[in-house]
Amino acid sequence: MISVVIPAFNEGEGIEACLKSLCDQTLPRDQYEIIVVDGNSKDNTREVAAKYADKVFIQTSKKVGGARNDGVLASKYDWVVTADADCFFPRTWLETIVNDFKEHPEAVVFYGPIYPLEPGAKYKAEVFLYNRVVHAGGKTGIFYATLGANTAFRKKEFIEAGMYRVCDAGDDWELPFRMKKLGKIHLDMKMVVGFSMRRYINFGLLRSGFQWFYVVAKGGDSDKHQYMGKTYTKK
């Protein structure tokens, strides 16, 4: 029914929890596949992933958008959802997405909110505000706050729209603006995932936000800033 694509780079410490949550879904395991696209990690990411995923391979395209594209092209199902290696997925996540596609044949993209995996009122407040932005954009249609960590789409239309841009930042937010020419974009607030705040903790929320906006304003690429220091082997 659906393929899950996860780009990963040096995620050996955390990817197991992510994959265990994906293997413990209410959707029967034979109705979805898990694909891990590795950026030629220097740790045991691929070895850990191989215990849970159906396919694990080293990316051939550049950057994280290219890794996602490689995974989609290797997928076998007509519905695809992209995820992150440091996320946690509630048991009903995939079933919710499958039901969305069945109930809304006119839709080409579904996306949802997040909740912080790390404890603390600060992170809850930050994510609450982010989810308000997600909700406002989805309801008005002015913008779509999609994340590569939690976006599902129809494979055919995704390829037809040109797939993810290969850039340093903004590839996940930019995609629905091309795909909406081919169908509806739907926000489902029940399609929620646990999101790690680790990069914002280590890199700083304000600094991360500034660099993201700077890079996106420059067209998605910047030699001055590597957004949140997120590096993939295939640059």
C-alpha positions in Angstrom: 0.0 0.0 0.0 2.6 2.6 1.1 6.3 3.1 1.1 8.2 4.9 3.9 11.4 6.7 2.8 14.0 7.7 5.4 17.2 9.5 4.6 19.9 8.9 7.2 23.5 10.0 7.9 25.4 8.8 10.9 22.2 8.0 12.8 23.4 4.7 14.3 22.5 5.8 17.9 18.9 6.9 17.2 17.6 5.2 14.1 16.7 2.0 15.9 13.9 3.6 18.0 12.6 5.2 14.8 12.5 2.0 12.9 11.0 0.0 15.9 8.1 2.5 16.0 7.6 2.0 12.2 7.5 -1.8 12.6 4.9 -1.5 15.4 2.1 0.1 13.3 -1.6 -0.8 13.3 -1.3 -1.2 9.5 -0.3 -4.8 8.8 3.5 -5.1 8.2 3.0 -6.7 4.8 1.1 -3.6 3.6 4.0 -1.2 3.7 7.7 -1.1 3.1 10.5 0.8 4.9 13.4 2.2 2.8 16.5 3.7 4.4 18.6 5.8 2.1 22.0 6.3 3.7 24.5 9.2 3.0 27.5 6.8 3.3 27.5 6.9 7.1 30.7 6.4 9.0 29.0 4.6 11.9 26.7 1.6 12.0 23.6 3.2 10.6 23.2 0.7 7.7 23.8 -2.3 9.9 21.1 -1.2 12.4 18.7 -0.2 9.6 19.1 -3.6 7.9 17.5 -5.3 10.9 14.2 -3.5 10.4 14.0 -2.0 6.9 13.1 -3.7 3.7 15.7 -1.8 1.6 18.9 -0.1 2.7 21.2 1.5 0.2 23.7 4.4 -0.2 22.3 7.4 -2.0 23.5 8.4 -5.4 21.9 11.8 -5.7 23.1 14.9 -3.8 22.0 16.2 -0.4 18.9 15.2 1.6 16.4 16.0 -1.1 18.3 13.8 -3.5 18.3 11.0 -0.9 14.5 11.2 -0.6 14.2 11.2 -4.4 16.4 8.1 -4.6 14.2 6.4 -2.0 11.0 7.3 -3.9 12.3 6.0 -7.2 13.2 2.7 -5.4 9.8 2.3 -3.8 7.2 -0.2 -5.0 4.0 1.4 -3.9 1.8 4.2 -5.4 1.7 6.1 -2.0 4.9 7.3 -0.4 5.6 9.1 2.9 9.0 10.6 3.8 10.2 10.6 7.4 13.3 11.4 9.4 15.6 9.0 11.2 15.3 10.7 14.5 11.5 10.8 14.6 9.1 8.5 16.5 5.8 7.4 14.9 2.6 6.7 16.8 1.1 3.3 16.0 -1.8 4.7 13.9 0.4 7.0 11.8 0.5 4.9 8.6 -3.1 3.7 8.9 -4.1 7.4 9.2 -2.3 8.2 6.0 -3.7 5.2 4.1 -7.2 6.1 5.1 -6.6 9.7 4.0 -5.6 8.6 0.5 -8.7 6.3 0.3 -11.1 9.0 1.5 -9.6 11.8 -0.6 -8.8 10.5 -4.1 -8.4 14.1 -5.3 -5.5 14.7 -3.0 -1.9 14.4 -4.0 -0.2 15.5 -0.7 -1.0 14.9 3.0 1.0 16.4 5.8 0.6 16.8 9.6 2.0 18.4 12.8 4.7 17.3 15.2 5.3 17.0 18.9 8.7 17.3 20.7 10.4 14.1 21.8 12.5 16.0 24.3 10.9 17.0 27.6 10.5 20.6 28.7 8.0 23.4 28.5 10.2 25.4 26.2 10.1 22.8 23.5 6.4 22.2 23.9 5.8 26.0 23.5 8.0 26.2 20.4 6.3 23.3 18.8 2.8 24.6 19.8 3.6 27.8 18.0 4.9 25.9 15.0 1.8 23.8 14.8 -0.4 26.9 14.9 1.5 28.1 11.8 1.0 24.7 10.2 -2.7 24.9 10.9 -3.1 28.5 9.7 -1.3 27.8 6.4 -3.2 24.6 5.8 -6.6 26.2 6.4 -6.0 29.3 4.3 -4.0 27.6 1.5 -1.6 30.6 1.5 1.3 28.3 2.3 1.9 24.7 3.3 4.3 24.0 6.2 5.2 20.6 5.1 8.2 18.8 6.6 10.3 16.0 5.1 9.7 14.3 8.4 6.0 13.9 7.8 4.8 14.3 4.3 2.9 11.8 2.1 2.2 12.0 -1.6 1.1 10.1 -4.6 4.2 8.8 -6.3 3.1 9.4 -9.9 2.2 13.1 -9.3 5.4 13.5 -7.2 7.6 12.5 -10.1 5.5 14.5 -12.6 6.0 17.6 -10.4 9.7 17.2 -10.5 10.3 15.6 -7.1 12.2 17.2 -4.3 14.6 20.0 -5.2 18.2 19.2 -4.5 19.2 22.1 -2.3 20.4 23.0 1.2 17.1 24.1 2.7 13.4 24.5 1.8 13.0 21.5 -0.4 10.2 20.1 1.7 8.3 23.4 2.0 8.6 24.1 -1.8 7.3 20.8 -3.1 3.5 21.3 -2.5 3.5 24.5 -4.5 4.3 22.5 -7.6 2.2 19.5 -6.7 -1.0 21.5 -6.0 -1.2 22.0 -9.8 -1.9 18.3 -10.0 -4.4 17.9 -7.1 -5.4 18.9 -3.6 -3.0 19.5 -0.7 -4.5 18.3 2.6 -3.5 19.0 6.2 -4.5 16.2 8.7 -3.8 17.2 12.3 -4.2 13.6 13.3 -1.2 12.7 11.2 1.2 13.6 14.0 4.8 12.4 14.6 7.3 12.8 17.4 10.0 15.2 16.3 13.5 15.5 17.8 14.6 19.0 18.8 18.2 17.9 19.1 19.5 20.1 16.2 17.8 23.2 17.6 19.2 22.4 21.0 22.7 22.0 19.7 22.6 24.7 17.1 20.2 27.2 18.7 16.6 27.9 17.6 17.2 31.5 16.6 20.4 30.7 14.7 18.7 27.8 13.0 15.7 29.9 12.0 17.8 32.7 10.7 20.0 30.4 8.6 16.9 28.5 7.2 15.3 31.8 6.0 18.6 33.1 4.7 19.2 29.9 2.6 15.7 29.8 1.3 15.8 33.5 0.4 19.0 32.7 -1.6 17.1 30.1 -3.6 17.7 27.1 -1.4 21.5 27.0 -1.7 24.2 28.9 0.2 28.0 28.5 0.6 27.8 30.8 3.6 25.5 28.7 5.7 25.0 25.0 5.8 21.6 24.9 7.4 21.9 23.6 11.0 25.2 21.8 10.0 23.3 19.0 8.4 25.8 17.4 6.1 25.3 14.5 3.7 28.2 12.8 1.9 26.7 13.5 -1.5 26.8 17.3 -1.6 
